[in-house]
């Protein structure tokens, strides 16, 4: 991928033109696949890397367009911030809704409308991000990390982690330690 390739990608309308914050979801999964591919170089790697980079640019651009086309209400931003800060805690939709002064059904519907996933999916993704950070930066046992991240037990954590990242927590630790 050279400068001409990047120019060609940026010619498409709606292409992401600035830095943005995209938490979890498909982008995190694609980034993890890109990292995995860069660790296992073979004769197909350059093709895989280019394809994954294009997917990331397209997905980020799509998310950016959706996010920038409408602004969530202040109370919804507060709810998301609270979920970010308390994602490892055992929360209920009712508690979050009461905190921001809306009905839980309204919160659930508007959260999905603006953030394109349910409150539960969002919290689960934030817990996995928390766990990824802990796995990469500490020597804590995976069982402790799973509990600190808010999972009921290590097997539930491992299953969710693998579904989200495409690898087990142990493999993730091994990959992040290779750097």
trRosetta pair geometry for C-beta under 8 A, 3 or more apart (Angstrom, degrees):
i j d omega theta_ij theta_ji phi_ij phi_ji
1 5 4.5 -119 -153 83 71 154
1 6 6.9 85 166 -49 101 83
1 49 8.0 -117 -16 118 120 106
1 50 6.0 163 -60 -107 107 93
1 53 6.8 -40 -64 75 160 163
2 5 5.3 109 50 6 56 102
2 6 7.4 -114 109 -1 35 91
3 6 5.7 -56 -151 38 36 111
3 7 6.3 40 151 -22 68 104
4 7 5.5 -51 -146 35 33 114
4 8 6.3 36 153 -21 65 104
5 8 5.8 -56 -152 34 29 113
5 9 6.5 28 151 -18 64 105
6 9 5.7 -52 -148 35 34 112
6 10 6.3 28 155 -15 66 109
7 10 5.9 -62 -147 41 29 108
7 11 6.7 44 151 -38 63 98
8 11 5.7 -42 -156 11 33 119
9 12 6.6 -46 -179 10 42 109
9 15 6.3 136 146 -137 74 149
9 54 7.1 -140 -115 -114 121 79
9 57 5.8 -20 -179 153 131 166
10 15 5.3 -159 -132 94 44 151
10 17 7.3 88 -146 -101 102 80
11 15 7.6 63 51 -3 26 144
12 15 4.8 101 73 -47 89 112
12 61 7.7 29 101 -172 117 171
14 61 5.3 100 133 171 85 113
14 62 7.8 52 147 -82 126 44
14 64 7.8 157 178 81 80 103
14 65 5.1 -1 -157 -74 115 132
15 57 6.6 -3 -149 170 97 106
15 61 5.0 -58 -130 -106 37 140
16 20 6.5 -105 -149 7 120 126
16 57 6.5 -142 29 -157 111 68
16 60 4.8 -24 -40 118 153 107
16 61 4.5 -124 -31 -83 82 72
16 64 5.1 129 -101 -1 91 156
20 60 6.8 148 59 -174 124 103
20 63 7.8 167 119 100 143 107
20 64 5.5 -147 -45 -99 173 109
20 67 7.8 139 -169 65 136 149
22 25 7.3 -87 166 52 96 115
22 27 4.7 29 124 49 134 164
22 28 7.9 -158 119 -43 93 77
22 60 6.1 -120 -26 -121 156 83
22 63 5.6 72 -116 110 124 157
23 28 7.6 5 172 -48 35 122
23 122 8.0 56 101 -153 120 83
23 125 6.6 118 137 125 89 123
23 126 6.8 12 163 -86 130 79
23 129 6.8 -50 -165 -52 92 160
24 27 7.6 92 105 57 20 88
24 28 4.9 -38 -138 -6 32 143
24 122 7.4 146 61 -142 145 50
24 125 2.9 84 -174 171 161 126
24 126 6.5 -85 -37 -57 141 48
24 128 6.8 105 -120 63 114 111
24 129 5.8 -98 -70 -44 96 118
24 164 7.6 -46 -156 -161 98 121
25 28 6.1 111 54 15 43 98
25 29 7.2 -84 130 -2 35 100
25 116 8.0 50 -121 95 154 108
25 117 6.6 -150 -94 -36 117 148
25 125 5.9 -4 -43 -122 60 154
26 29 5.5 -59 -150 39 35 114
26 30 6.2 34 155 -19 70 106
26 59 5.5 -130 110 -157 120 146
27 30 5.7 -54 -145 38 32 109
27 31 6.2 33 155 -20 65 106
27 56 6.5 87 -140 -140 79 79
27 59 5.5 -177 -80 116 82 127
27 60 6.1 84 -111 -75 128 80
27 63 7.0 -50 -43 -12 129 155
28 31 5.7 -53 -146 36 31 112
28 32 6.4 32 153 -20 64 105
28 125 7.2 149 23 -162 150 107
28 128 7.9 125 131 103 154 121
28 129 7.2 -99 -122 -83 153 97
28 164 7.4 -9 102 168 123 97
28 165 7.6 -65 136 -99 101 73
29 32 5.8 -55 -150 35 30 111
29 33 6.5 30 151 -18 64 104
29 164 6.8 -130 -82 173 98 53
29 165 6.8 -158 -113 -118 68 32
29 166 6.5 105 -154 -24 89 110
30 33 5.6 -53 -148 36 34 112
30 34 6.4 38 151 -22 65 103
30 52 6.0 165 -173 -165 91 89
30 55 5.4 -150 -138 109 139 115
30 56 4.9 178 125 -81 135 85
30 59 6.5 155 -2 29 157 152
31 34 5.5 -51 -149 34 33 115
31 35 6.5 34 151 -19 64 103
31 56 6.6 89 -70 -112 71 129
32 35 5.6 -51 -149 35 34 112
32 36 6.4 37 151 -20 65 104
32 165 5.0 -138 -164 -157 171 81
32 166 6.1 161 110 34 126 112
32 167 7.4 -147 165 12 127 109
33 36 5.5 -51 -147 36 33 114
33 37 6.3 35 153 -21 65 105
33 52 5.8 -154 103 -127 107 135
33 166 6.4 50 -76 29 85 163
34 37 5.7 -54 -148 35 30 112
34 38 6.5 28 153 -19 63 105
34 49 6.6 84 -145 -132 84 69
34 52 4.5 173 -85 133 90 141
34 53 6.9 94 -117 -65 132 66
34 56 6.9 -10 -44 -44 143 138
35 38 5.8 -56 -150 35 32 110
35 39 6.7 29 152 -18 64 107
35 175 7.2 97 134 158 114 134
36 39 5.8 -62 -155 35 33 110
36 40 6.5 -6 160 10 69 111
36 166 7.4 -83 -27 96 156 129
36 167 7.3 164 -89 -41 132 135
36 175 7.1 -49 -99 -130 71 153
37 40 6.4 -75 -141 53 29 87
37 45 5.9 150 172 -142 93 83
37 48 4.9 -153 -144 119 142 126
37 49 5.7 -177 120 -75 134 75
37 52 6.4 178 15 -4 153 154
38 41 7.2 6 -164 -65 35 90
38 45 7.6 108 -100 -168 37 120
38 49 6.8 79 -74 -101 80 118
39 175 6.2 -76 -74 -143 171 102
39 178 6.9 84 -136 84 124 152
40 45 7.4 -173 99 -95 61 116
41 45 4.6 -29 -140 -47 61 168
42 45 5.5 134 47 -33 52 99
44 47 5.3 -60 -171 45 66 114
44 48 5.7 66 134 -25 88 106
45 48 5.5 -60 -144 40 33 111
45 49 5.9 32 160 -21 70 107
46 49 5.8 -51 -142 36 30 111
46 50 6.4 29 158 -17 63 106
47 50 6.0 -56 -148 37 28 109
47 51 6.3 27 155 -17 63 110
48 51 5.8 -60 -148 39 29 111
48 52 6.1 25 157 -16 66 110
49 52 5.9 -58 -144 40 28 108
49 53 6.2 29 157 -20 65 107
50 53 5.8 -54 -145 36 29 111
50 54 6.4 29 155 -17 63 106
51 54 5.8 -56 -151 36 30 110
51 55 6.4 31 151 -19 65 105
52 55 5.5 -51 -147 36 35 113
52 56 6.3 37 153 -21 66 104
53 56 5.6 -52 -148 35 32 113
53 57 6.4 32 154 -18 65 104
54 57 5.7 -52 -145 37 32 110
54 58 6.2 30 156 -17 65 108
55 58 5.8 -58 -146 40 29 110
55 59 6.0 24 159 -15 67 111
56 59 6.0 -57 -140 41 26 106
56 60 6.0 25 160 -17 64 111
57 60 6.0 -58 -142 40 24 109
57 61 6.1 25 157 -20 62 111
58 61 5.8 -58 -147 37 27 111
58 62 6.3 28 155 -20 64 107
59 62 5.6 -52 -146 35 31 113
59 63 6.3 29 155 -16 65 106
60 63 5.8 -55 -146 39 30 110
60 64 6.1 32 154 -22 65 109
61 64 5.6 -54 -144 36 29 113
61 65 6.3 31 156 -20 64 104
62 65 6.0 -55 -149 34 28 110
62 66 6.5 25 154 -15 63 108
63 66 5.8 -58 -149 39 31 110
63 67 6.0 26 156 -16 68 111
63 116 7.7 -119 -123 28 84 151
64 67 5.8 -57 -141 41 28 108
64 68 5.8 15 164 -10 66 114
65 68 6.2 -61 -135 43 23 101
65 69 6.1 31 162 -34 61 110
66 69 6.1 -55 -148 22 23 114
66 116 6.6 34 138 -48 154 133
67 70 8.0 -111 -174 55 24 62
67 114 7.9 70 -121 180 65 76
70 114 7.0 -117 97 -116 110 88
72 76 4.1 -106 168 86 117 129
72 77 5.5 144 93 -52 114 80
72 80 7.7 66 100 -11 162 134
72 110 7.4 114 -145 161 98 105
72 114 4.3 68 -88 -157 109 161
72 115 7.7 13 -74 -45 144 86
73 76 4.9 93 60 5 78 104
73 77 7.4 -142 99 -4 41 86
73 110 7.2 -26 23 179 112 146
74 77 5.7 -55 -153 35 35 112
74 78 6.4 38 149 -21 67 104
75 78 5.4 -50 -151 34 36 116
75 79 6.5 40 150 -22 65 101
75 100 4.2 119 -173 174 95 113
75 101 6.3 -99 -130 55 137 92
75 102 6.0 116 138 -25 147 120
76 79 5.5 -46 -148 32 36 114
76 80 6.5 36 152 -17 64 102
76 100 7.4 101 -72 173 31 159
76 107 7.6 167 -108 -137 79 70
76 110 5.5 -112 -96 129 133 122
76 111 6.6 -176 -149 -85 106 64
76 114 6.1 84 150 35 151 156
77 80 5.7 -53 -149 37 33 111
77 81 6.3 34 152 -19 65 106
78 81 5.7 -55 -147 37 31 111
78 82 6.3 33 154 -20 65 106
78 99 7.6 -153 134 124 112 100
78 100 5.0 151 88 -109 118 110
79 82 5.7 -54 -149 36 30 113
79 83 6.4 31 152 -18 64 106
79 96 5.4 79 -147 170 98 108
79 97 7.7 20 -112 -86 130 43
79 99 7.2 133 -103 81 74 110
79 100 4.8 -54 -63 -33 94 152
79 107 6.2 174 -126 -149 164 114
79 111 7.0 -93 107 -87 138 112
80 83 5.6 -54 -148 37 33 112
80 84 6.4 39 150 -24 65 102
80 111 7.6 155 -72 -129 91 97
80 115 7.0 155 -99 -70 128 146
80 122 7.6 -84 -128 169 85 152
81 84 5.5 -49 -150 31 33 116
81 85 6.4 26 154 -13 65 107
82 85 5.9 -60 -148 41 31 107
82 86 5.9 -12 166 17 68 116
82 96 6.2 162 97 -133 133 91
82 99 6.0 110 -119 117 171 153
82 100 7.5 -139 3 -51 143 105
83 86 6.4 -74 -128 58 24 84
83 87 5.8 58 164 -79 65 82
83 91 7.3 -134 -113 58 74 166
83 96 6.7 22 -66 -121 93 139
83 119 7.0 -139 -103 -159 149 90
83 122 6.3 33 145 117 150 120
83 123 5.8 -106 -167 -85 111 87
83 126 6.8 159 143 1 92 162
84 87 6.2 -15 -143 -34 20 112
84 126 6.3 -147 -118 -133 53 145
86 89 4.5 -40 180 26 90 123
86 91 6.0 93 123 -59 120 131
87 123 5.3 178 -143 -148 85 74
87 126 3.8 -103 -138 112 159 130
87 127 5.6 -154 148 -62 107 69
87 130 6.5 179 91 -30 123 136
87 150 6.8 -129 134 -5 61 153
88 127 6.3 126 -94 -113 62 87
88 130 6.1 -133 -68 134 108 174
88 148 6.4 -27 -158 156 141 54
88 149 5.6 -116 -120 -160 100 26
88 150 4.1 -165 -159 -43 51 108
89 150 6.5 -57 -2 -108 11 122
90 150 6.8 170 -64 -155 62 100
91 95 5.6 -128 -162 67 81 129
91 96 6.0 58 168 -46 127 104
91 123 7.1 -150 50 -115 118 151
92 95 4.8 100 58 1 82 100
92 96 7.3 -155 92 -1 46 85
93 96 5.9 -59 -151 41 35 108
93 97 6.0 35 153 -21 69 111
93 104 4.5 92 129 -156 104 113
93 107 6.4 168 -174 85 95 128
93 108 6.1 6 -153 -65 141 105
93 119 5.9 126 -103 67 97 156
94 97 5.7 -56 -142 39 28 111
94 98 6.2 29 158 -19 64 107
94 104 5.0 -43 -88 -72 56 138
95 98 6.0 -55 -147 36 27 109
95 99 6.4 34 152 -26 61 106
96 99 5.6 -52 -152 29 32 118
96 100 6.8 5 159 3 65 106
96 104 7.8 96 66 -117 83 84
96 107 6.4 152 106 172 102 159
96 119 7.1 175 63 -156 160 147
97 100 6.5 -72 -150 48 29 91
97 102 5.4 -96 -160 79 84 71
97 103 6.1 -13 180 153 137 16
97 104 4.0 -122 -17 -82 160 61
97 106 7.4 114 -139 59 119 86
97 107 4.4 -131 -97 -13 95 146
98 101 7.4 37 -170 -75 31 33
100 107 7.0 120 61 -102 127 120
102 106 4.8 -109 164 86 114 125
102 107 5.3 139 91 -58 118 89
102 110 7.9 -29 142 24 162 139
103 106 4.5 88 62 7 87 107
103 107 7.0 -154 92 -8 44 86
104 107 5.5 -51 -146 35 34 115
104 108 6.3 36 156 -21 66 105
105 108 5.8 -53 -148 35 30 111
105 109 6.3 27 155 -16 65 108
106 109 5.9 -57 -145 39 29 108
106 110 6.1 17 162 -9 66 113
107 110 6.2 -65 -141 44 24 102
107 111 5.9 28 160 -26 64 112
107 119 7.2 27 134 -59 101 139
108 111 5.9 -54 -143 32 23 113
108 112 6.6 19 159 -13 60 107
108 118 6.8 -1 -158 -146 89 86
108 119 6.1 -84 -113 -8 71 115
109 112 6.2 -62 -156 38 27 106
109 113 6.3 28 150 -22 64 111
110 113 5.3 -52 -143 36 36 117
110 114 6.2 16 165 -4 70 109
111 114 6.6 -68 -145 46 23 94
111 115 5.6 -30 178 31 64 117
111 117 8.0 -56 138 84 92 52
111 118 7.0 64 103 -156 117 36
111 119 5.1 29 118 -64 165 85
111 122 7.2 -101 171 -8 121 146
112 115 6.9 -72 -113 60 17 77
112 116 6.9 54 -172 -118 54 13
112 117 6.5 -123 -121 91 69 11
112 118 5.7 -4 -82 -87 104 52
115 122 6.3 19 132 -85 143 133
117 121 4.0 -106 169 89 115 134
117 122 5.5 145 96 -55 112 80
117 125 7.7 52 111 -11 161 137
118 121 4.6 99 53 6 79 101
118 122 6.9 -139 96 -5 44 87
119 122 5.6 -56 -151 36 32 114
119 123 6.3 29 154 -17 67 106
120 123 5.8 -53 -144 37 31 108
120 124 6.2 32 156 -20 64 107
121 124 5.7 -54 -147 37 29 113
121 125 6.4 30 154 -19 64 106
122 125 5.9 -57 -151 35 29 110
122 126 6.4 27 152 -17 64 107
123 126 5.6 -55 -147 38 33 111
123 127 6.3 37 152 -22 66 104
123 150 7.9 -79 163 102 105 155
124 127 5.7 -53 -150 33 31 113
124 128 6.6 30 152 -17 64 103
124 160 6.4 -121 -167 -167 111 131
124 164 7.6 -164 140 -76 100 134
125 128 5.7 -54 -150 36 33 110
125 129 6.5 36 150 -19 65 104
125 164 6.9 164 -112 -137 66 133
126 129 5.5 -51 -149 36 34 114
126 130 6.4 40 150 -22 65 102
127 130 5.5 -49 -149 34 33 115
127 131 6.3 33 151 -18 65 106
127 149 4.6 101 -172 169 89 98
127 150 5.1 -100 -118 51 127 113
127 151 6.8 128 164 -50 140 86
127 160 7.9 5 93 126 120 143
128 131 5.5 -52 -146 39 34 113
128 132 6.3 41 152 -25 65 102
128 149 7.5 71 -76 -172 28 141
128 160 6.7 -136 -78 133 110 101
128 161 6.0 158 -129 -109 101 65
128 164 4.7 -60 -132 101 168 166
128 165 6.9 -174 179 -39 128 102
129 132 5.6 -48 -146 31 32 115
129 133 6.6 33 154 -18 62 103
130 133 5.9 -58 -157 34 29 111
130 134 6.5 24 151 -14 65 108
130 148 7.7 -140 141 119 120 91
130 149 5.0 158 91 -122 115 89
130 150 8.0 65 65 7 148 102
131 134 5.6 -57 -146 40 34 110
131 135 6.0 35 156 -22 69 107
131 145 5.5 101 -139 156 83 109
131 146 7.0 35 -118 -93 128 48
131 149 4.3 -4 -65 -85 98 151
131 157 7.0 165 -114 -165 157 113
131 161 6.5 -95 106 -99 149 116
131 169 7.0 -72 158 -114 122 117
132 135 5.8 -54 -143 36 27 110
132 136 6.2 18 160 -12 63 113
132 165 7.3 146 -88 -82 118 141
132 172 6.7 -95 -123 171 78 143
133 136 6.1 -65 -147 42 25 105
133 137 5.9 -13 168 11 65 120
134 137 6.5 -77 -132 52 21 88
134 138 5.3 -32 -171 29 66 121
134 140 6.2 -38 170 45 108 129
134 145 4.7 166 111 -131 136 112
134 148 6.7 135 -102 86 167 135
134 149 7.2 -132 19 -62 143 102
135 138 7.4 -59 -97 50 10 80
135 142 7.3 28 -106 -106 103 82
135 145 6.1 75 -67 -159 76 168
135 169 5.9 -143 -104 -165 146 91
135 172 5.6 40 125 108 152 114
135 173 4.9 -109 179 -82 104 86
135 176 6.7 114 118 35 92 148
136 172 7.7 -76 -63 149 85 96
136 173 7.5 -154 -79 -116 46 56
136 176 4.0 -100 -117 173 89 157
138 145 7.6 162 73 -84 122 113
140 144 4.7 -106 173 81 110 126
140 145 5.3 130 101 -55 119 90
140 148 7.6 2 144 3 160 145
141 144 4.9 93 63 6 82 101
141 145 7.2 -152 97 -4 43 87
142 145 5.4 -55 -146 39 38 113
142 146 6.2 43 155 -26 69 102
142 154 6.3 87 120 -141 96 117
142 157 7.6 172 163 107 94 136
142 158 7.7 52 156 -77 134 97
142 169 5.0 122 -136 115 128 141
142 170 6.8 -56 -58 -67 152 75
142 173 7.5 -103 -75 -36 107 141
143 146 5.8 -50 -148 31 29 112
143 147 6.8 24 155 -12 61 105
143 154 4.8 -51 -110 -72 72 132
144 147 5.9 -58 -152 39 33 107
144 148 6.1 31 153 -18 68 110
145 148 5.6 -56 -142 41 31 111
145 149 6.1 31 157 -21 66 109
145 157 7.8 141 101 178 82 154
145 169 7.4 165 84 -163 135 144
146 149 5.8 -58 -147 37 27 110
146 151 4.6 -62 178 59 85 125
146 153 7.0 13 132 151 136 24
146 154 4.6 154 33 -104 165 62
146 156 7.7 128 -174 69 125 79
146 157 3.4 -105 -133 -33 114 168
146 158 7.5 -38 -95 -37 137 70
146 169 7.8 -90 -66 -55 99 167
147 150 7.9 77 178 -49 31 13
147 151 6.8 -89 -84 62 30 74
149 157 6.7 107 65 -125 130 120
151 154 7.4 101 106 -90 129 27
151 156 5.2 -178 -175 92 110 105
151 157 3.9 136 92 -72 171 94
151 160 7.0 -160 -109 32 129 139
152 156 5.2 42 52 32 94 154
153 156 5.2 95 58 11 74 102
153 157 7.0 -134 102 -4 39 94
154 157 5.3 -56 -147 39 36 117
154 158 6.0 38 156 -23 70 105
155 158 5.7 -49 -143 35 32 111
155 159 6.3 33 156 -19 63 106
156 159 5.9 -55 -148 37 29 111
156 160 6.2 24 156 -14 64 111
157 160 6.0 -63 -147 42 26 106
157 161 5.9 29 157 -23 65 111
157 169 7.1 11 132 -39 103 141
158 161 5.6 -52 -141 36 27 115
158 162 6.3 25 159 -17 63 107
158 168 5.9 5 -160 -146 97 90
158 169 5.9 -94 -111 3 74 108
159 162 6.1 -59 -150 36 25 106
159 163 6.5 24 153 -17 62 108
160 163 5.7 -55 -147 37 31 112
160 164 6.2 23 157 -15 66 112
161 164 6.0 -66 -149 41 26 106
161 165 5.9 -19 172 19 67 114
161 167 7.8 -53 137 87 93 54
161 168 6.7 70 99 -152 117 38
161 169 5.0 13 129 -56 167 88
161 172 7.3 -100 169 -9 123 144
162 165 6.8 -69 -122 56 23 82
162 166 6.9 17 -171 -162 57 6
162 167 6.3 -114 -122 101 71 12
162 168 5.4 -6 -80 -83 107 55
165 172 6.2 17 127 -82 158 128
167 171 4.2 -110 175 87 115 129
167 172 5.4 144 98 -55 117 81
167 175 7.4 42 120 -8 167 138
168 171 4.8 95 54 8 79 101
168 172 7.0 -139 96 -5 42 88
169 172 5.4 -54 -147 37 34 116
169 173 6.4 37 154 -22 66 102
170 173 5.7 -50 -149 33 32 112
170 174 6.5 32 151 -19 63 104
171 174 5.6 -53 -149 36 34 113
171 175 6.3 33 153 -19 67 105
172 175 5.8 -55 -147 37 30 109
172 176 6.2 20 159 -12 66 109
173 176 6.1 -61 -143 42 27 103
173 177 6.1 25 158 -19 64 113
174 177 5.9 -63 -148 38 26 110
174 178 6.8 39 152 -36 61 100
175 178 5.8 -46 -157 14 33 117
176 179 6.5 -29 -172 -1 43 112
